[in-house]
């Protein structure tokens, strides 16, 4: 038997990090078993689906390493409407389903006793199809449905506690439960790996597989992802869009590594692990049952570690979108003609050790490529207090006389300015840094001045002095 897994997102918004984790888990499982990864876009919710959301999913999957052409699909659920209708008709014809005209309000009024939800009121009424009738599956009255789950063992559900659930609407269109099963059968899916929020639906879906005469798949329900308050990640409340992390400057390698650690751990006391080793070591039956905490601070630290491990050329390459701008990343504040790659490469090692996400590169290097630095007013107010004018005047005089324009002589000259005024270097350099860079925090000052050059440095000190 060839292992066939699927990832079936719905294009109703940005690509959720939980969906990205499920995609990676299915991707690795397929590769480990020499199987097939199938992408199916569940696009039947016409009121919420948009073509750009579908393209966003495909692009985000490309980014994390599940590239177009390396998997089967994408298939579109809307293309299988005829198969869904045929399955519903078959189940009705075989007596496994019946039509019901109960409203939601009527169902709620009768929802008493040990079984919440629908009480089977229309089971034996023999209603025909109609504009106000939905098709319900007739669940068994006795017995149990046992799930073969790679993560959770054998969850067991008593059939008497499962309501007769709707499988097709009054217009004949299939609901998620039936459409999902029919699609999986049509595509020959052997293993369904997905989030545990789908577990309550699984006995219903397995009953549909059985009723359609096909052996159910092997299931694998992985733990939900939660925020710092242990609440399930929500699009409305939490930062969950994979594209947002990508456009902020998280590396694809970071995201792949981190997502796979949500519920699973590699061998040894390790967290940052090469992808090739994750692919080899990952085992779905080793996944924890506990909810997985999506720790944004930890992810940020991970990303910083990954950035620092890059070579100089790799670092320049991954920074390029923020240095030039793209369709989704704003253009930097400097004019394209003013950007000098040789200047950037000179200071890139200084920035590489300091940034945690690539978007931060702009505020670290912008002052090299702007005619005037962008002044942070809070930094200005803090640095340019009484005595700042005197420090700037003395610094300009000292820098003008330096025979060698390099970091160490620059530092010594500014230290001398501070000593003459009874100030430590940190206090002395504060107004100089803001005058040169516009901010109180940034790259090492003297190495930056060396690259910026004597003329531009003195001009900025003079401009700051004039502003004072």
Secondary structure, DSSP 8 states (H G I E B T S, - for coil): ---EEEE----SSS-BHHHHHHHHHHHHHHHHTT-EEEEEE----TTT--HHHHHHHHHHHHHTT--TTSSEEEEEGGGGHHHHHHHHHHHHHTTSEEEE---HHHHHHH--SSS-S---TTTTT-----TT-EEEE---SSSEEE--BTTTB--EEEGGGS---EEE-TTS-B-HHHHHHHHHHHTT--EEEEEGGGHHHHHHHHHHHHHTT----EEEEE--EE-TTS-B--TTTS--BHHHHHHHT--HHHHHHHHHTSS---SSS-SS--HHHHHHH--GGG--SS-EE--HHHHHHHHHHHHHTS-HHHHHHHHHHHHH--SSS---SS-GGG--HHHHHHHHHHHHTT-SSGGGHHHHHHHHHSSS----HHHHHHHSSTTHHHHHHHHHHHHHT-SS-SHHHHHHHHHHHHHHTT--HHHHHHHHHHHHHSSSS-S-HHHHHHHH-HHHHHHHHHHHHHH-
